[in-house]
Amino acid sequence: MKYVDWLKQKGLEYRDSVLHFANMNTIEIAEKFGTPIYVISEELIRSRYKKLKDLLDSEYKNNSIHYAVKANSNLSILKILDSEGACFDCTSTGEIYICLKAGISPNKIIYTGNMFTNDDFKFAVEKNILVNLDSISQLKRLAKIYEDLGKEKETVSFRINPEFGAGHHSHTITAGKTIKFGILDDQVIEAYSKAKEFGFKKFGTHIHIGSGIINAHDFEKAIDKYLTIIMKLSDTLDIAFEFLDFGGGLGIPYRPEEDPLDLELYKSIVLKKFKNIVEKGNLGEPKFIIEPGRYLSAESSIILTQINTIKDNGFKLFAGINTGFNTLLRPTMYGSYHHIIPCNNRSKEKTLTYDIVGPICESGDTIGKERELPELEEEDYLAILDTGAYGFTMSSPYNSRPRPAEILIYKGQTFKIREAETFEDLAKNQEIPDHLK
């Protein structure tokens, strides 16, 4: 794919040497709102959702896309996806709270946590949220919560670990015998037998093998194992499933030389195989569910930042910017690549190699290593791409730096959807005991 087309897929293009995002001038945005700032395109979120939904509908109509809230939990993002018909996958009671705050119906939420507390269960059951269990030991406690609250036990699900995992980093691989998530093959029959004994009447299943997968073939072994487990479970216990959840993990091309995930191949490996066993087996007509997060939101957002320092130490050239791993943790935590481009692409023949570094007092605060860019100057603006997933949600006020604002672009207008934090926010909720006053 040509570089200019790669950028256009992400809503980016240069016009008269100035970078535009979602048809808006990035320099004007930076000067109006200040930097650093997260800038989000509503149109990109909607188009990504529609493209994925059309793909599923083309093969199997009884499907549902559950957006992985952990990727980006801004209320406006949730409202956008809710308006498109999305459902939601939550990994904590806080994410459930945020979804409900956004006006999302409880019947559109699945709670896929791990290491649940009784308080977690109580919160979910009180709010009529379906729970996707992570361990057989949790079943008895969940059943008791239903009984204590006088709630009818209807649907329950277990997360199954198919032992084959994949992902962009070892920390994001979520399947395998040494991984903390889910139950293994030899526990599945026992889990669902006990669920029936405890009085649950309807059932679902779930897997998730990892995050940021860009080669559809990486799903193959896990899907084959998962479907084998499902068929054995159905034949042994005579269970008709309400849904089979295939998790998320759909990646995006962070690097210009990367091709996007082949969705047609993904459909063949995942959805068509599901459809085949539904047509042949005794599963009933379960809903097909997937849980993309990054695929829907990552490319919808950039971080605009400003260069404050050009430093040549005689060995290496640094471009110091006003955003660091407090604003985008992924490069430091995972060694992740985020493409970085100038907002003003001045016609300069000279290019130089820079480390793009932030102001955090840690040597690991490098957003981009060895980046070849047109010669940069102090006060230039840069755009850090693909920050709409695990950007703000993994941010922090580390080094006592307040977190930036978020703005949304829609049809040529900008809307502030999160205020920047202030110094006052850093001390909020802290109390000094009397003996220290």
N, C-alpha and C positions, 0 to 999 in steps of 0.2 A: 504494500500500500504506500502511495506517495505520502510524504510527510504532511503536505498541505491538506490532504484528505483525512489523514489521521487526526489532525487538529480539528477539522470541521466536524468529525464524528463526535467530538467533545464540545461542540458549540463555539469553537475558537477560530478566529482568522485575523490576519493583519489587514488593515485598511489604511492606506497612506502611512505605512510603517507603524501604526498604532494598533496594539492588540485589542480586539473586541471579543467580548464573551457574551453570548446570548444577545448579540446585536448591540451591546452597550460598550462604550469606550472605557477601558479599564483604568486609564489614567484619571479620567474625570471621576470615576467611582472612588478611586484612592484619595483624590484631593477633596472630595465632598465628605467622605465618611472617616478618613484617616486610615492608618495601617498599624498593625496587621488587621486584616478583616477577612472573614469567610464570606464568599459570594456564591450564591446558589441559583441555579436556573430551574425554574418550575417546569418549563417546557421539556427539558431533558428528562426529568423524573417521569413525567407523564408519557413521553415517547418510549422510554425504556420499558415501562410497565405494559403499555399497549403492545409492543413488539413481542414480549414474552407471553402475554395472555393470548394473542393471536396464534402463536406457535402451539400452545397447549390445546386451544380450542380446535385447531385443525386436525387433531388426532383423537382427543377424548374430551367430550364436553363437560363431564362431571369433574371439574378440577378447581383448585383454589391456590392462589399465590399468597402465602403468608410472609409479609415483609419482616425481616429480622431487625427488630427495633434497636438492638445493640449497635447496629451500624451507624444510625443517626436518629436520635430520639426527639429532635425538635418538633414542637407541637404543629408547626405549619407543614413540615414534611409529612407527618402522620395524617393531617387533614387532606393534603393533596392525594395521597395514596388511598385513603378511605373513600374519597370522592370518585376515584377510578374503580372502586369495587374490591380493593385489596383486603385481605385479612392480615393478622399480625401474630408473630412469634415473639414471645417475651421470655427473657431469661432470669427475671427478678421481679419481686413485687413492686419495686420502683418503676420498672418499665410498664407493668400493668397499670399502676396509678397514672402514669403519663398518658397511656392510651385512653383510659377512661376520662381523663381530663380533656383530651382532644375530642371527646364525644363518641368514641368508638364503642360499638355494642359489644357486651361481654361474649356473645356467641360467635364473635369474629376473632377471638383471642385464644391461643394455646400457650400454656405456661410450661416451657421446657427448661426447667432449672436443673441444678444438681446439688447434692448435699443439702436437701431441703430441711428447714426447721419446721416445728409444729406451727409456729407463727406464720411461716410462708403458706402452709397448707390452709390454715384458718382464713387468712386474707383471701386466698384464691377461691375457696369454697363459698365464703360469704358473698363474694362478688360474682358467683356463678361462672367461674373460669375453669375450663377443662385443663386438667393436670396431666402432664406427660412424665411419668415416673422414671427414675434413673437407677433404682435399686429395688430388689425384692423386699428388703427390710423396711422400705418406706410405705409399703402397701398397708400394713396393719395400722400404722399411725394415721394415714390418710383416711382409711375407713372409719376409724374412731372419730376423727374430726367431723366427717359427714354425720355420724350418729349423734355426736354431742350437739351439733347445730340443728338436728332434726331435718337434715336435707336428704333427698332421695339420691341414692347412688345410681348414676346413669352411666356415663361414658368414662372409661379410663384407658390410658395408653402407656406403653413402656418404650423407652428408648433402647433400641437393640444395637449392640456394637458388632458390626460384621467382620471385625478384625483387620480389614483392609482400609487403610487411611491414605489421605493425600492432602496437600496444602502447600502454600507458598513458603512456609517456615515450619520447623519442627514444633514450635509452640502452638501452631494452628492446626496440626493434625489431630483429629478427634476420634480416631478409631484404631484399635489394636489392643492386644492382650495386656499391654503395660499402661494403657491410657485409662484415665479415671472415669470416662463417660460410659454409661449404658450397661446393659447386661449381655453376657455372651450366649452363644448358641445353646449350650447345654443347660442354661437357666431359663430359657424362654417358655418351655412347656410348664414348668413349675410356676413361673410368674403368672401366667394367664389362668392356670388351674386355680391358684389361690385367689385371683381376682374374682373368678366366678363364685368361689366359696364365700368370699366376703360380701357377695350380693351385687356386684357390678353387673350391669345388663348389656352394655354396649362397649365395643372395643375398637381401638385404633393401634397402629404401630408407627414407629419413627426410627429413622437413622440420620446421622450427620457425620460425614467422614473427614471434613476439614474445610478450610477457607482459602479463597483466592485461586481456585483451580481453573486453568485456562486450556488444558488439554482434556477434551471430553473423554478420551480413553481412560483417564485416571479414575473415572467412576465405575468402570466395567466390572472389575472383580468384586467390588463391594455390592453393586446392584445384583449381580448373579447370586452372591451368597445370601443377600437379604431376601430375595424372592424365593430361594430354596427354603429358607427358614419359615417364611410366611406360608408356603404351601404345606410344609410339615405341620405347622401349628394348626392350620385350618383342618387338615385331615385328621389330626389327633384329637382335637377338642371340639370339632364341629362348630367353629366360630365364623360368623359372617361379620366382616369388618365394616365399620363406618367410614374409615379412611386409612390409607397407607401414605405416610409422610416420608418423602425422600430427602428431606433436609435441604440445605443450601449449598454454599461453596462455589457458586458460579463466579468466575473471576472476570477481570477486565484487563485490557492491555495497558499497563503502566508505561512501557517503553515503546518508542516509535517503531522499533523493528519487530514488535510482537503483533501477531494476528489476533483478532478477537476470538473468543470462544465460539466454536462452530455449533450453533444452536440446532441445526438439522441433525448433526451427528449426535449431539446430546439427546435429542428427541428419540433417535433410533436406539441408543444405548439404554435410556432410562424409560421413557414413556411408552415406546412401542413394546418393550419387553413386559412392562406392567400390564398393558392392554392385552397382550397375548395370554398371560396367566389368568386374567379376569375372564376372558372368553372361554378358556379351557377348564378352569377350576371351579371350586365351590366357595368362592370368596364373596359372593353376592355382587353388588355393584358399588364398591367403595369409591370414595372421593380420592382423586390423585392430588396430593399436596406437595408443593416445594416451598422452600424458605429462603429466597434470595435476599441479601442485604446490600452488599457491595455492588452487585450488578445493577441494582435500581438507583442507587444514590451516589456512588463514588465519583463518576464522571460529571455529576451535576454541579460540582463545587470546585472552586479554586480558592487559594489563599493569596491575597495581595499583600505584599510586603515591600519595604523600602530599604535600600542599601544605605548604611550609615558610615561604613568604613571599608576602604580598599587597603589591605595590608600586604606588603611584600616583605617577607622576613629574610629575603636573600636565598631562600630554599624553596618556599612555596608561596603561592598567591592566594589570599583569602578575600572573599567578598562577605563582609559582615552585614547581617540583616537584622531587622527588629522583631523577628519571630524565631522561636527555637522549639525544642522538643516539648516545651510547655504547651505549645499550640498544635504541633504535629509530632506525635511520639513515634510513629511507625518506623522512620529511618533509624532511630536510636534503638528501639526495642527489637525490631525484626531485621534490621539491615535493609529495609524496604527502599525501593527506588521510586521517587516521584520526579517526574520531568519538570524542569524549571526553565522558564523562558522570559526574556525581557518584555516589558510592556511597551517600550519604545524601541523598535527594531531599526535603529539608525543604520544607514547604509555605510558600513565600515568594512574594509577589506580585512582588517586585523582581527583575529580571534585569539583569545587567551584561555588558559586552563585555570579554573578557580575551584577551591573548596568553598561551598556556600555554607556559612556557619552562623549560628545564632548567638544571642547574648547570655545564654544560661551558663552558670559557672560550673561547667562540666566539660571535659575533653570530648565526650560523646555527643555534644550538641552540634552535630554536622547534619545538615538537611540534604546536601548533595556533595558527593566527592568527585573530584577530577572532572568537572563539567566544562566542556569547551563552549564558550559563549563569545559573542561580539564584545569588544573591549568595554567594560563596565565603568561607570562613574558613580561617585558618591551622590546620593539623593535619587538615583534611578529607582524605578519600581520594577519588581519582578513578580511573576505569577507562578505559584506552585500548584501543579495540576492534580486532579483526581483526589481531592481531599474530603469528598462528601461522605465517605464511609470511614469511621474510626478516626476522624479528625477531631471535631469538638468533643465527641463522646469519650475520647481518651485524653483530653486536655486536662491541665491542672494549673493551679496558681503557684507552682514551684518557683523558688527564688522570690516569693511574694510578688509575682507579676500577675495582675488581674487579667482574666481571660477576655479575648476580643469579642466584638459584636458579630452578629450574623445578619446578612441582608439577602433578600430574595428578589430575583429579577423575574418579571412576568409582563409580557406584551409591552416592552419598552419602558416599564416603570420599575422603580426600586422601592422595596418595603423593608424596613428594619424589623426583623423577626426575633432578635434577641439583643438587648442592650449590652454594651460592654460593661464588664465589672469595674468597680472603682476601688480606690484604696480603702474606703470605708467597708467594702465587702470583705476585705481580708480579715478584719477584726470582728465581723458579724458573728454572733452566737458564742463568742468567747466571753468568759466571766473571770474576773480577778478576785480571788478570795480576800476577805477583809484584812487578814494579817499582812497582805502584800500591798495594800492601798496606802 
